[in-house]
């Protein structure tokens, strides 16, 4: 279950999300610390062999929606059961606010993971 997660650290580094936070976290660029990106980046750990739901606001200014789109596509290509749950018009923090209009979709995705059909 991912709520607007940074599921691709290489791409996050390319986009310079939060300035240089990814390089600071991993101690360098992908060229400098290739192995760290390989083991730390969720997209590079695929396939997981587990059902996955990625809930993401389409207007997220902090972690672009494309991060979850790319991850979901790759997960499916690798044979994983991955579902992208786009929340139209939502930003980053609406996903953790039970009073937001996004909350029913978040709760539904959680229930689907816990109680699959």
C-alpha positions as CSV (number, residue, x, y, z in Angstrom):
1,X,0.0,0.0,0.0
2,X,1.5,3.3,-1.1
3,X,0.0,6.7,-0.4
4,X,1.8,9.0,-2.9
5,X,5.0,7.2,-2.2
6,X,8.4,7.8,-3.9
7,X,8.3,4.4,-5.6
8,X,11.2,5.2,-8.0
9,X,14.2,6.8,-6.4
10,X,16.2,7.2,-9.6
11,X,13.3,9.2,-11.2
12,X,12.9,11.2,-8.0
13,X,16.6,12.1,-8.2
14,X,16.2,13.1,-11.9
15,X,13.2,15.3,-11.0
16,X,15.2,16.7,-8.0
17,X,12.2,16.2,-5.7
18,X,12.7,18.2,-2.5
19,X,15.9,19.5,-4.0
20,X,18.7,16.9,-3.3
21,X,16.9,14.8,-0.7
22,X,17.3,11.5,-2.5
23,X,21.0,11.9,-3.1
24,X,21.4,13.0,0.5
25,X,19.5,9.9,1.7
26,X,21.5,7.5,-0.4
27,X,24.8,9.3,-0.3
28,X,25.1,10.3,-3.9
29,X,23.7,10.0,-7.4
30,X,22.8,6.8,-9.1
31,X,26.1,6.8,-11.0
32,X,28.0,7.2,-7.7
33,X,26.1,4.7,-5.5
34,X,24.4,2.4,-8.0
35,X,23.9,-0.5,-5.6
36,X,22.2,1.7,-3.0
37,X,19.6,2.8,-5.6
38,X,19.1,-0.8,-6.6
39,X,18.3,-2.0,-3.1
40,X,16.5,1.0,-1.8
41,X,14.2,2.0,-4.7
42,X,10.9,0.1,-4.7
43,X,10.7,0.0,-8.5
44,X,14.0,-1.8,-8.7
45,X,12.8,-4.5,-6.2
46,X,10.1,-5.7,-8.5
47,X,8.5,-8.2,-8.8
48,X,7.3,-8.4,-5.2
49,X,4.8,-11.2,-5.7
50,X,2.3,-9.4,-3.5
51,X,-0.9,-7.4,-4.4
52,X,-0.1,-3.7,-4.4
53,X,-2.3,-0.6,-4.4
54,X,-0.8,2.8,-5.1
55,X,-3.1,5.7,-4.2
56,X,-2.0,9.0,-5.6
57,X,-3.5,12.4,-6.2
58,X,-3.3,13.5,-9.8
59,X,-2.4,17.1,-8.7
60,X,0.3,16.2,-6.2
61,X,2.9,18.9,-6.2
62,X,5.4,17.1,-4.0
63,X,5.6,13.6,-5.5
64,X,4.4,13.7,-9.1
65,X,1.6,11.3,-10.1
66,X,3.9,9.9,-12.8
67,X,6.0,8.2,-10.1
68,X,3.1,5.9,-9.2
69,X,2.1,5.5,-12.9
70,X,5.6,4.3,-13.9
71,X,5.8,2.0,-10.9
72,X,2.4,0.4,-11.6
73,X,3.2,-0.2,-15.2
74,X,6.6,-1.8,-14.4
75,X,5.0,-3.9,-11.6
76,X,2.4,-5.3,-14.1
77,X,5.1,-5.9,-16.7
78,X,7.0,-7.9,-14.1
79,X,3.8,-10.0,-13.4
80,X,2.7,-8.3,-10.1
81,X,-0.9,-7.5,-9.2
82,X,-0.5,-3.7,-8.9
83,X,-3.4,-1.3,-9.0
84,X,-3.1,2.5,-9.3
85,X,-5.9,4.4,-7.6
86,X,-5.8,7.9,-8.9
87,X,-7.5,10.6,-6.9
88,X,-8.5,13.3,-9.4
89,X,-7.6,16.8,-8.3
90,X,-6.0,15.7,-5.0
91,X,-2.6,16.9,-3.9
92,X,-0.2,15.2,-1.5
93,X,-1.7,15.6,2.0
94,X,-5.4,14.9,1.2
95,X,-4.6,11.2,1.2
96,X,-3.9,11.2,5.0
97,X,-6.8,13.4,6.0
98,X,-9.9,11.4,7.0
99,X,-12.0,14.6,6.5
100,X,-10.9,15.0,2.8
101,X,-12.9,14.0,-0.2
102,X,-10.0,11.6,-1.1
103,X,-10.4,9.6,2.1
104,X,-13.1,7.1,0.9
105,X,-10.9,6.0,-1.9
106,X,-7.9,5.6,0.4
107,X,-10.0,3.6,2.9
108,X,-11.4,1.5,0.0
109,X,-7.9,0.6,-1.2
110,X,-6.9,-0.4,2.3
111,X,-9.9,-2.6,2.7
112,X,-9.2,-4.2,-0.7
113,X,-5.7,-5.1,0.5
114,X,-6.9,-6.5,3.8
115,X,-10.0,-8.3,2.5
116,X,-9.4,-9.2,-1.2
117,X,-12.5,-10.5,-3.1
